[in-house]
Structure formats: C-alpha cells, structure tokens
Amino acid sequence: MSFNIARNGKKRVVIIGGGFGGLRLAQDLKKANFQIVLIDKNNYHQFPPLIYQIATAGLNPSSISFPYRKLFEDREDYYFRMTELRAVYQDENYIQTSIGKIDYDYLVIASGTKTNFYGNKNIEEFAMPMKTVSEAMGLRNSLLTHFERSVTCASGVEKQESLNVVIVGGGPSGVEIAGAIAEMRRYVLPKDYPDMNTSIMNITLVQGDNRLLPGMSQQSSAKALEFLKKMNVQIRLNTLVTDYKDNKVYMNDGTSIETRNLIWVGGVDCEPIVGIHDTQMGRGKRILVDGTNLVKDSKNIYAIGDIALMENVDEAFPKGHPQMAQPAIQQGALLAKNLKAIEQGKPTKEFKYKDLGCMATIGKNKAVAEIFGIKFGGFFAWILWMGVHLMSILGVRNKFFVFMDWVWSYFTYDRSNRMILKSFISHGMREIERHHLDNHWGDLKPNPKELEEMKDEE
Ligand SMILES: Cc1cc2nc3c(=O)[nH]c(=O)nc-3n(C[C@H](O)[C@H](O)[C@H](O)COP(=O)(O)OP(=O)(O)OC[C@H]3O[C@@H](n4cnc5c(N)ncnc54)[C@H](O)[C@@H]3O)c2cc1C
C-alpha cells in the first residue's frame, strides 16, 4: 500500500487530522499554490459539541459528520487518505502512516486529544467514553440495551445497575450529557417503557473540582448546578472516581454506586507521537510551539489546535490556549495565511486568540452563556447556544436535519433515534484492517526504540 500521490512541482503540505484546526487550514489554503494532503483515521469530519445528542438518541450521526471527499470534490491538488500517523521523521521530512510513507515540505499536526483515563485500566476497559461519533454510538447502544435489559431481568440488583447512570467529569460534556439523560428519564422512558419504574433510576454527576464548568465563571457554575438539581441529577463535587469493577463505581471518599452505565468524560490528554522528542512536548503531552505554531526546534513542522501548547506568547493566555474549537479554528486560519506569506517572502504574524466566549446547555430552555464578558442563563442562552451550533455545523443538509430534529423534539419531547444498531464488519474490512497493521512501516527500517514504542502503542 502507498499514498499514490505524485509530486507536481508545487510544495506539499501534509495535514494530520481534519478536525476543527486541520480542516480550517485545508479550506483556507484552497487558492494557494500548494499540494494539500489531508490524512485522518476517519473518512469524515465530526462536530464534537453535539456528540452528546447522538449518545442520547437526539440526533443522527450523519447530521453532525461530513465526509472529507465530499468537501474536497471540486478542489484541484487536494488529496485525502484515510490512515493513521505512526511516526514523524523530522530530519528526513517524511511521515510513516499505516498505509506507507509520504514526504512533505510542510507538516501540520492537528490530531487533537484522546480521552484520559489517568492510568486506570478497569475504567479504560469498562467505562464508556464520549469523544467521537463512534463512541457516542457505542454509548447509545449500551444505554438502550441496558434499558431493555432492565425490564426483562429478574434480579432487583441487576435492574438497579442497568438503570443507574454515573457520569464522571463536570465540564461542558458532563453537564450536557447529564441534562440530556435526565430529560430522557422524564419525557421519553415513561412512554417507551410503561412497565419501567423510572423513579428508581439515579443519575449521578461526579466532579473532582469544587464546582461544575470550572472553565466558566462562578455564576455560570452555580446556575448549571441549580438547573441539574432541579432535574433531579445528583451532584458529587470534590469527589474522584478511583475504580470501576463488578458494576460498581468506587469514589475516593469510600462510597460506591452500582451501575452498568459509567460515562467517562473526565479529561483529555495527547497521544505522544513517535519522532516528536520529549523536549518538544509540554504539559498534557501537548506539542510546544512558538507564536506562529511552529514546533519547537523545527523548521517546517507546525502543530495547531488541542495538541499545540503556545506558552508565553499571547498575553492573555501565558499558559497556553483552552482546548476548545475556536483556538483550533483561529490557529488553522492564521497558519494558512502564514504559509502563504512564507512562500511569498512576506513576514508572518503571531497568533492572538480572539475569545468569543463559551456556552453549555443543560436541557430544554436551560443553558449558560458568557459572551464578551456578559453572563446569562436560561431561555435566551439556550436559543443562542442552538443558533451558534447550527451555524457552525458543516453543510446545509446537516443544518437542516439538525434543525428539524430539534424542532421535533421541542414540541413532542421525543427523541427519534432510539435504535440499537449493531455494527457489522465484513470479511473484506477485516482483511484491510489486518493489512494496515501488517504494513505499519512500509519499506522503512525504524530504529529498535521506535519499534518497541510502536508495539507498546498497539
Ligand atoms: C464531546 C465533546 C464536546 C465538545 N464541546 C465543545 C464545545 O461545545 N465548544 C468548544 O469550543 N469545544 C468543544 N469541544 C472541544 C473541541 O471539540 C476541541 O477543542 C476541538 O475539536 C479541537 O480541534 P482540533 O482540530 O485540535 O482537534 P479535533 O477536532 O479533535 O480533530 C483531530 C482529528 O485528528 C484525527 N486524528 C487523531 N489522531 C490521528 C492519527 N494518529 N492519525 C490520523 N488522524 C488522527 C481525528 O480523527 C480528528 O479528526 C468538545 C469536545 C468533545 C470531545
């Protein structure tokens, strides 16, 4: 296997990851004189802020995903390859992926973060993360399967375990999924399962910090807490989950909760990349960059978005920027301008983050927002939250379907995507996946240390 992309005289920009940062960069380079190669392990761009609505059957996965090939269909010299980055060879200017190697003139790493299980193997194996569309589908299947099981099982203990939900992490994702499941308990489950005793279903949100939404103001944290309490979600602040075994979640205060539904949105970190040296990485294994997102000690490798750590450049953010959509998008946009400037021999500009604010929604008519320093909550924040997200989703068709699903559930209190879809992997797909693994290194000869690291990764 190989990339099969011929050089054509233009400089080649290889972008790893088509999330918010990578995609914005690729889109903004459309009129520049580059050959663009985007690689991603999925063949579609996803919209993480609405992933929790897939997990709770509010939206269809295709409404918040967009295939890269569709995005690039009319573009000359744009190539997409579905593959995973394996290693970067900085001195030789090429990367190794699961389909072979490709050389670059400029490399941009925009591969984001992964769920952090803080080294707890039981939690990693048995809890349900919610970082990707696929994981949200897995979470939806699992929740619905347990609800089905709760009405057929004979044991009272199993019934309680199947209905209880524990969410770990009180950031926006935790708050949003807790609110959505509470609404399901109130409006959907009694209709779907007339024989289910929803009054015994407990939803618990566990947060290590002393408040919810620690990235927002005290006022928004308090409002979110008030909303969730009204929705009968139990909140455990200043509490850490230490283990999960035999369908029980253990906390550091000595208590435990029985559940088969442990949702883990407790934090993220970055996957170290073979070939990016320890001296090039900072807090949370993020890659250290200068004000133009150039990786420390490199000449032509850039990192943008969640994986990049730009310290002591932007006055308002000396410890680096928040791992949110806007910094990634704005860094992608500026890097596109800077790469064009470099090619034209013009000066580059340093990144300055324009903070547009943040929001979180807890349920129907219930959200908190902080826009340009103005803090508000309730119905108007919720309307604003919907408007902003609707505008940000890629594709007119996707906007339309999300809007229709929202209108439908607003008036009917219903969530229409409650199917348990079991995945099917064909023999052919299995063969290709096996082949990808066999061909990690193509015709490269990695050094023994890198090979050991690769084996550990697998
Ligand atoms: C559930 C959830 C809800 C969120 N809600 C909000 C919100 O409401 N507002 C907000 O501002 N932010 C939100 N965020 C954070 C926001 O999504 C991220 O900050 C943003 O996506 C970062 O953009 P990025 O381009 O750096 O990385 P990502 O958007 O994460 O993109 C990374 C891309 O790289 C690909 N990739 C990863 N590893 C490899 C590899 N080895 N090889 C090839 N491809 C690879 C991935 O498939 C992905 O497409 C949320 C995140 C999550 C998970």
The ligand as an SDF file (V2000), in Angstrom:
LIG
                    3D

 53 58  0  0  0  0  0  0  0  0999 V2000
  -17.7890   15.6420   23.4040 C   0  0  0  0  0  0  0  0  0  0  0  0
  -17.0600   16.9380   23.1480 C   0  0  0  0  0  0  0  0  0  0  0  0
  -17.7610   18.1230   23.2060 C   0  0  0  0  0  0  0  0  0  0  0  0
  -17.0970   19.3390   22.9710 C   0  0  0  0  0  0  0  0  0  0  0  0
  -17.8170   20.5060   23.0340 N   0  0  0  0  0  0  0  0  0  0  0  0
  -17.1920   21.6740   22.7510 C   0  0  0  0  0  0  0  0  0  0  0  0
  -17.9240   22.8810   22.7320 C   0  0  0  0  0  0  0  0  0  0  0  0
  -19.1380   22.9080   22.9810 O   0  0  0  0  0  0  0  0  0  0  0  0
  -17.2550   24.0450   22.4190 N   0  0  0  0  0  0  0  0  0  0  0  0
  -15.9090   24.0410   22.1510 C   0  0  0  0  0  0  0  0  0  0  0  0
  -15.3440   25.1040   21.8570 O   0  0  0  0  0  0  0  0  0  0  0  0
  -15.2050   22.9090   22.1760 N   0  0  0  0  0  0  0  0  0  0  0  0
  -15.7980   21.7210   22.4600 C   0  0  0  0  0  0  0  0  0  0  0  0
  -15.0760   20.5610   22.4730 N   0  0  0  0  0  0  0  0  0  0  0  0
  -13.6250   20.6370   22.2370 C   0  0  0  0  0  0  0  0  0  0  0  0
  -13.3430   20.7450   20.7400 C   0  0  0  0  0  0  0  0  0  0  0  0
  -14.0350   19.7430   20.0540 O   0  0  0  0  0  0  0  0  0  0  0  0
  -11.8470   20.6270   20.5030 C   0  0  0  0  0  0  0  0  0  0  0  0
  -11.1980   21.6190   21.2300 O   0  0  0  0  0  0  0  0  0  0  0  0
  -11.5240   20.7660   19.0230 C   0  0  0  0  0  0  0  0  0  0  0  0
  -12.1660   19.7470   18.3040 O   0  0  0  0  0  0  0  0  0  0  0  0
  -10.0230   20.7370   18.7820 C   0  0  0  0  0  0  0  0  0  0  0  0
   -9.7830   20.7730   17.4150 O   0  0  0  0  0  0  0  0  0  0  0  0
   -8.5040   20.0410   16.8020 P   0  0  0  0  0  0  0  0  0  0  0  0
   -8.5090   20.3720   15.3510 O   0  0  0  0  0  0  0  0  0  0  0  0
   -7.3000   20.3850   17.5890 O   0  0  0  0  0  0  0  0  0  0  0  0
   -8.7370   18.5040   17.0320 O   0  0  0  0  0  0  0  0  0  0  0  0
  -10.0110   17.5660   16.6900 P   0  0  0  0  0  0  0  0  0  0  0  0
  -11.1890   18.3860   16.2890 O   0  0  0  0  0  0  0  0  0  0  0  0
  -10.1270   16.6730   17.8470 O   0  0  0  0  0  0  0  0  0  0  0  0
   -9.5150   16.7870   15.4100 O   0  0  0  0  0  0  0  0  0  0  0  0
   -8.4960   15.8500   15.4470 C   0  0  0  0  0  0  0  0  0  0  0  0
   -8.6020   14.9900   14.1950 C   0  0  0  0  0  0  0  0  0  0  0  0
   -7.4220   14.2020   14.0810 O   0  0  0  0  0  0  0  0  0  0  0  0
   -7.7380   12.8650   13.7540 C   0  0  0  0  0  0  0  0  0  0  0  0
   -6.6640   12.0430   14.2890 N   0  0  0  0  0  0  0  0  0  0  0  0
   -6.3160   11.8620   15.5820 C   0  0  0  0  0  0  0  0  0  0  0  0
   -5.2390   11.0830   15.6730 N   0  0  0  0  0  0  0  0  0  0  0  0
   -4.8820   10.7600   14.4150 C   0  0  0  0  0  0  0  0  0  0  0  0
   -3.8390    9.9680   13.8630 C   0  0  0  0  0  0  0  0  0  0  0  0
   -2.9380    9.3480   14.6270 N   0  0  0  0  0  0  0  0  0  0  0  0
   -3.7650    9.8290   12.5200 N   0  0  0  0  0  0  0  0  0  0  0  0
   -4.6830   10.4460   11.7260 C   0  0  0  0  0  0  0  0  0  0  0  0
   -5.6860   11.2070   12.1910 N   0  0  0  0  0  0  0  0  0  0  0  0
   -5.7790   11.3690   13.5240 C   0  0  0  0  0  0  0  0  0  0  0  0
   -9.1000   12.6390   14.3990 C   0  0  0  0  0  0  0  0  0  0  0  0
   -9.7980   11.6080   13.7490 O   0  0  0  0  0  0  0  0  0  0  0  0
   -9.7570   14.0110   14.2390 C   0  0  0  0  0  0  0  0  0  0  0  0
  -10.4800   14.1100   13.0290 O   0  0  0  0  0  0  0  0  0  0  0  0
  -15.7170   19.3380   22.6910 C   0  0  0  0  0  0  0  0  0  0  0  0
  -15.0110   18.1290   22.6240 C   0  0  0  0  0  0  0  0  0  0  0  0
  -15.6830   16.9450   22.8550 C   0  0  0  0  0  0  0  0  0  0  0  0
  -14.9110   15.6430   22.7650 C   0  0  0  0  0  0  0  0  0  0  0  0
  1  2  1  0
  2  3  1  0
  2 52  2  0
  3  4  2  0
  4  5  1  0
  4 50  1  0
  5  6  2  0
  6  7  1  0
  6 13  1  0
  7  8  2  0
  7  9  1  0
  9 10  1  0
 10 11  2  0
 10 12  1  0
 12 13  2  0
 13 14  1  0
 14 15  1  0
 14 50  1  0
 15 16  1  0
 16 17  1  0
 16 18  1  0
 18 19  1  0
 18 20  1  0
 20 21  1  0
 20 22  1  0
 22 23  1  0
 23 24  1  0
 24 25  2  0
 24 26  1  0
 24 27  1  0
 27 28  1  0
 28 29  2  0
 28 30  1  0
 28 31  1  0
 31 32  1  0
 32 33  1  0
 33 34  1  0
 33 48  1  0
 34 35  1  0
 35 36  1  0
 35 46  1  0
 36 37  1  0
 36 45  1  0
 37 38  2  0
 38 39  1  0
 39 40  1  0
 39 45  2  0
 40 41  1  0
 40 42  2  0
 42 43  1  0
 43 44  2  0
 44 45  1  0
 46 47  1  0
 46 48  1  0
 48 49  1  0
 50 51  2  0
 51 52  1  0
 52 53  1  0
M  END
$$$$
